[in-house]
Amino acid sequence: MPLSTYPELSSGLVLCIDDNQDVLECEKAFLETFGYTVLTAPSGSKGLELASAHSVDVVIVDYFMPGMSGPEVAIEMRRLRPQAPIIMLSGAVDVPEQVLKWVDAFVAKDRLASQLLSAIAQLHGCGSIPPRSYNA
């Protein structure tokens, strides 16, 4: 996908939080291709540390993680960086509605490449947007 497909994506600091190092590396490489600066964290606590030290524009967090789960991270992130949109990723497509209220979007991992950029484009710089599933 050329950058011109997503003209609003040319810069920004994205924080990716996932306990799977391979997923983090893929997300980082993919997003950097589209002009983002990407921070990665292998755990929720590390992600919160990075978010407290950097003014992140978008947060991408995995649903299932040991220690601090994605929903727990989202709740804390709302307190720490209330303006940063949060996108939740998961290999499971049945994420409970009560979890989705803490995030701005949901993207299934099997649709990451096709839906992550459009989710970021719709959320980045748009302020408060109601939760929406991108798992169509």
C-alpha positions as CSV (number, residue, x, y, z in Angstrom):
1,M,0.0,0.0,0.0
2,P,1.5,3.3,-1.0
3,L,1.6,6.1,1.6
4,S,-0.6,8.2,-0.7
5,T,-3.4,5.7,0.2
6,Y,-3.3,7.1,3.7
7,P,-2.3,10.8,3.3
8,E,-3.0,11.5,7.0
9,L,-0.3,9.0,8.0
10,S,3.1,10.5,7.7
11,S,4.3,10.9,11.2
12,G,3.4,10.1,14.8
13,L,4.6,8.1,17.7
14,V,3.0,4.7,18.0
15,L,3.4,2.5,21.1
16,C,2.9,-1.3,20.5
17,I,2.5,-3.5,23.5
18,D,2.5,-7.3,23.0
19,D,4.2,-10.2,24.8
20,N,5.0,-11.9,21.5
21,Q,8.3,-10.5,20.2
22,D,7.6,-11.6,16.6
23,V,4.4,-9.7,16.5
24,L,6.1,-6.6,17.9
25,E,8.8,-6.8,15.3
26,C,6.2,-7.2,12.5
27,E,4.1,-4.3,13.8
28,K,7.2,-2.0,14.1
29,A,8.5,-2.8,10.6
30,F,5.0,-2.4,9.1
31,L,4.3,0.9,10.7
32,E,7.7,2.4,10.1
33,T,7.2,1.7,6.4
34,F,4.3,4.2,6.6
35,G,6.4,6.9,8.4
36,Y,5.6,6.2,12.0
37,T,8.1,6.2,14.8
38,V,7.4,3.0,16.8
39,L,8.1,2.2,20.4
40,T,7.7,-1.5,21.5
41,A,7.0,-3.0,24.9
42,P,7.0,-6.7,25.7
43,S,4.6,-6.2,28.7
44,G,1.9,-4.0,29.9
45,S,4.1,-2.5,32.7
46,K,6.9,-1.7,30.2
47,G,4.3,-0.1,27.9
48,L,3.0,2.1,30.7
49,E,6.6,3.1,31.5
50,L,7.2,4.1,27.9
51,A,3.9,6.0,27.7
52,S,4.8,8.0,30.9
53,A,8.2,8.9,29.3
54,H,7.0,9.7,25.8
55,S,4.0,11.6,24.3
56,V,2.5,8.8,22.3
57,D,0.0,9.5,19.6
58,V,-1.5,6.0,19.3
59,V,-1.4,2.9,21.5
60,I,-1.7,-0.6,20.1
61,V,-2.1,-3.3,22.8
62,D,-2.6,-7.1,22.7
63,Y,-5.7,-8.5,24.5
64,F,-4.1,-11.6,26.0
65,M,-0.8,-11.0,27.9
66,P,0.6,-12.5,31.1
67,G,0.9,-10.3,34.1
68,M,-1.0,-7.2,33.1
69,S,-3.7,-8.0,30.5
70,G,-4.6,-5.7,27.6
71,P,-7.8,-4.5,29.2
72,E,-5.8,-3.6,32.4
73,V,-3.3,-1.8,30.3
74,A,-6.1,0.1,28.5
75,I,-7.6,1.3,31.8
76,E,-4.3,2.6,33.0
77,M,-3.4,4.1,29.7
78,R,-6.6,6.1,29.7
79,R,-5.5,7.6,33.0
80,L,-2.0,8.2,31.8
81,R,-2.6,9.4,28.2
82,P,-6.3,10.2,27.9
83,Q,-5.9,11.7,24.5
84,A,-4.1,8.8,22.9
85,P,-6.4,6.4,20.9
86,I,-6.1,2.8,21.9
87,I,-6.4,0.0,19.4
88,M,-6.7,-3.5,20.8
89,L,-5.4,-6.5,18.9
90,S,-6.3,-10.1,19.5
91,G,-6.2,-13.5,17.9
92,A,-9.6,-14.1,19.5
93,V,-12.5,-12.5,17.8
94,D,-14.8,-12.7,20.8
95,V,-13.6,-9.9,23.0
96,P,-16.3,-9.0,25.6
97,E,-18.1,-5.7,25.1
98,Q,-17.1,-4.5,28.6
99,V,-13.5,-4.7,27.4
100,L,-14.2,-2.8,24.2
101,K,-15.5,0.2,26.1
102,W,-11.9,0.9,27.2
103,V,-10.5,1.1,23.7
104,D,-11.2,3.0,20.5
105,A,-10.9,0.2,18.0
106,F,-10.4,-3.6,17.8
107,V,-8.4,-5.3,15.1
108,A,-8.2,-9.1,14.8
109,K,-4.6,-10.2,14.4
110,D,-5.4,-12.2,11.3
111,R,-6.5,-8.9,9.7
112,L,-3.7,-6.8,11.0
113,A,-2.1,-5.9,7.7
114,S,-5.4,-5.0,6.0
115,Q,-7.1,-3.1,8.8
116,L,-4.5,-1.6,11.2
117,L,-3.6,1.4,9.0
118,S,-7.2,2.4,8.4
119,A,-8.0,2.1,12.1
120,I,-5.0,4.4,12.9
121,A,-6.0,6.8,10.2
122,Q,-9.6,7.1,11.5
123,L,-8.4,7.6,15.1
124,H,-5.2,9.6,14.9
125,G,-5.8,13.2,15.7
126,C,-9.6,12.7,15.8
127,G,-10.2,13.1,19.5
128,S,-12.8,11.0,21.2
129,I,-14.3,8.3,19.0
130,P,-16.7,5.6,20.2
131,P,-15.4,2.1,20.3
132,R,-15.7,0.3,17.0
133,S,-14.7,-3.1,15.7
134,Y,-12.6,-3.4,12.6
135,N,-13.3,-7.1,12.4
136,A,-15.9,-6.9,9.7
